[in-house]
């Protein structure tokens, strides 16, 4: 394959991953609400279906690769799944019961910033002035996003705060994998961690009464399919594609997916009738500028 072909492959993967992950936020919303806007599944149902379907798709890989993981690190692989998929899935869905999917996509862009902060605070990463400056800029953009909301109140801030906790969870996972699981294949980590989480996800569906719902009705079929698509593509397929991009193009190029995701989420939000004001767009731009400086 020529260098030009490699570039086309890298950009193709970049665009595809941005579209899939950027569409995840609207799929969460569609999982909780029918096409007419009536609530159907709960946030717990959607999150559990997402993790369960993603885990089932990756389960064959997990079964084949499980023995390749050193026994002393298997619990770390499961912890990686909890931090990188399970906990954020529930936090994002809970947050989207009160805030727009596009705003959720905006705040998700803070993940690289928290990765740097967590790395410096707990994983002995080096402090560089440019990184500190970038973090400060990104946080100022986040504050502007909050202030740009027309209905700013304590409930809104608390639910938006759930997304910040989710991005911190993502950041902890990135640092955990980078420090302790570097010698284990990325696809193996994803497959085994997601596969292990399929069982607790099924238990949550049983406990929360998902199987007692009128699942044959069209609205519930619509929401269930949205949740399953979210899990299969937004979790399983996108994770594998991202790791392929990471291996082929390197960490810097792969990390740039962070810049594409919010704009896809923004586009879906507008198409779905969500209101986006100019200050929110400015806030997103400032966040992305800070992320760029912090990761340059």
N, C-alpha and C positions, 0 to 999 in steps of 0.2 A: 504494500500500500504506500503510495507516494505521500509526501508531506502535505500536499494540497488535499488529498483524500482524508488524511488524519484530521486536518483542520475542519473539514466539512463534517466529519463524524463527531468531533468534539462539540461543534456548534449545534449540530442536530440533537445530540444528547442534552445539551444545555437548554435548548428551547423546549424539548419534550418534557424534561424534568420540571422546568419552570411552569409549564402549562398544567402538569399533573398536580404538583404541590400547590400551585396558586389556585387551582380549582377545588382543593380540599375544603376550604372554608365555606364555600357555597354548598358543597355536598353535605357538610355537617348540618347546615340550616335546612336543606331539603330533607334530611333524615328526620328532623324533628317536626317538620311542618308539611302538610299536604300541599298540592298544587294551588288550592284555593286559600292557603294561609292558615288553615285550621291545624292546631297541634295534634300530633299523632304519637310518635315515639318520644320517650323521655331522653334527656341528655345521657343518662346511664345506659339506656338501650342502644343508642347510636354508638357511643364509645365502645361498649362491649362488643357489638356487632363488628365494628371496625377492626378491633384487635383480633377477634375470633376468626374473621374471614381472612385477614392477612396472615395469621398464624397457620391456618389450615392450608393455604396456598404454599407456604414455605416449609410445611411439616415434612414432606418427602426429603428435602435437602437436609433438614435438621436431623432426621433419623440416620441418614448416610454419614453425616459429618460429626455427629456427637462424640464419637470415640477419638476424634482428632483434637478435641479440647482437653488440655491437662486437667486432671481432677481438681487440682488446687485453684483453678481459675473458672470453674463452671459456675460457681455462685456469682462471680463478677460478671459473667456473660448474662445471667438472668437479671442481675442488678442493672446492667446496661439497658436491657429491654424495659425494665420498670421506669427508668429515668428518661429513656429516649423515645418511648412509645406509649406505654400503659398510662402512666400518670398524666402526661400532656394530653392524651386523647380525651380523658374525662374532664380535665380543666378547660380545654378549648370548648367542648360541647356545653358545659355548664355556663361558660362566659357568653356563648352565643344565644343563650335564652334571653339575654338582656341587651346585648350590643350587636351592631351590624357585623356581618361576615367580612366586609371590606376593612373595617377597623381592626378586626382580629388579624387579618393579613398584614396590615401596617405594623402592628405591634410585634408580630412574629419576626420582623426584620431586626429586632434588637438582640436576637440570639447570639450573633457573633460578638456583640458588645459584652454581654454577660459571660461569654466564653472567656474573654480576656480578663474580666474582673475576677471570675472564679479561679482562673489559672494563676493570677497574681496572688490572690488571697489564700488559696489552699494547696496549690500544686507547684509552688516555687517558680512560676514563670517570671521571666525578666520584665522589669518595668522600663518602658521606653516613653519618653515625653510625648512623642507623637501619638502613641496609643492612648495616653491619658487625655490628651486634647481631643482626640476622636471620640472617646467615651463621653466626655463632657458635652460635645456637640450633639451626639446622638440622644443623650438624656434631655437636652434642651428641646430637641424635636419632639420627644415623647411628651413633655409637658405641654407643648403647643398643641399636640393632638388632643390632649385631655381638655384644654381650655377652649378648643375650637368647637366642642360639642355644645349644641344649643340647650340641651337638657342636663347640664352638669349637676350631679347630686352624689350623695354618699353611696347609694346603691350602684350607680353607674361606675364610680371609681372602684368599688369593691369587686365588681364583675370584671372590669378591665384588669384589675390586679391579679385575677386568676390567670390571665394570659401571661402576665409578667412572671408569675411563679412557674408557668409551663416553660417559658423560655429559659429560666434559670435551671430548670430540670434538664432541658436539652443541653445547656452549657456544661452542667456537671457531667453529663454523659460523654460529651466530646472530650473533656479533660480526662475522664476515667479511662476511656478507650485509648487515648493518646499516651497515657502514662503506664497503664497496666496491661493492655491488650494489644499492643503493637505487633506482637508476634503471631497473632491469630487472624486468619483471613476475614475481611470485612463481611463478606456474604455469609460466612459461617456464623459470625456473631449475630447478624440480623436474623438468620433462619432459626438458630437455636433459641435465641431470646424470645422471638415472636412465637415460635412453636410452643415454648414452655408456658407462655401467657395465655394460650388458647383455653386451657382448662379453667383458670380463675375467671376468664371472660364468660365462659359458658355458665359457670356457677352464678355470676352476677345476673345474667339473663334469667336464670331460673328464680333467683331470689326476688328480683324486681318485677316478676310477673309478665315478662315479655310473651311467653308462650300461652298466656291466658287472654291475650288481646285478639280481636277479630282480624287475624292476619290475612284472611282471604279477601277482605275488602280492598278495593282499588287504592284507597288512600294509604293503607298500611303496606300494601305491596310496593307502592311508589317509594315510601319512606325506607322500607327495608332494603329495596334494591339500591337506593342512594347510599345507604350505609355500607352495603356489601361492596359496591363499586369503590367507595372511599377506602375500604380496607384492602381490597385486592390491588387496586392501582395506586392509591395514595400512600399506602404503607408498604406492601410487598414489592410490587413492580418498581415503584419509584426508588425504593431503597437499593434494589439491585442495580438499577440504571445509574444511580448516583455513585455507587461504589465502582462501577465500571468506568465512569467519567473520572473519578478520583484516581484510579490506577493509570488511566491512559493520559490524562491531561495535567495531573498534579493537583495539589491541594489549593493553590491560589486560584486557578481557573475554576475549579469545582466550587469553591466558596462563593464565587460570583453569582451563583444561582440565587443567593439571598437577595440580589438586586432585582431579579426578574419576577420572583414570587408575588411581591406586593402589587405590582401593576396588573398581573393577571387577576388577583383578588379584587382589585379596584374595578376592573372591567366587568367581572361577573356581578359585583355589587350594583353597578350602574344599570346593567341589563335587568337585574332583579328588582329595580325600583328603589334601591337604597339611596339616600340623600348624601351626597359628598360635597362639602363646601371647600372654598379656596384655601382656608387656613389648614384644613386637614391635609390637602395636597402639599402645602408648604411644609407642614410638620413631617410628612413622609420624606420629602426631599432632603430636609435637614438630617433626619435619621440616617438615610442612605449615605449622605455626605460624611457623617461621623463614622459610620461603619467602614467606609472606604479609607478614611484616614487611619483608623485603628488597625486595619488589616493590610495597609499598603506595604 
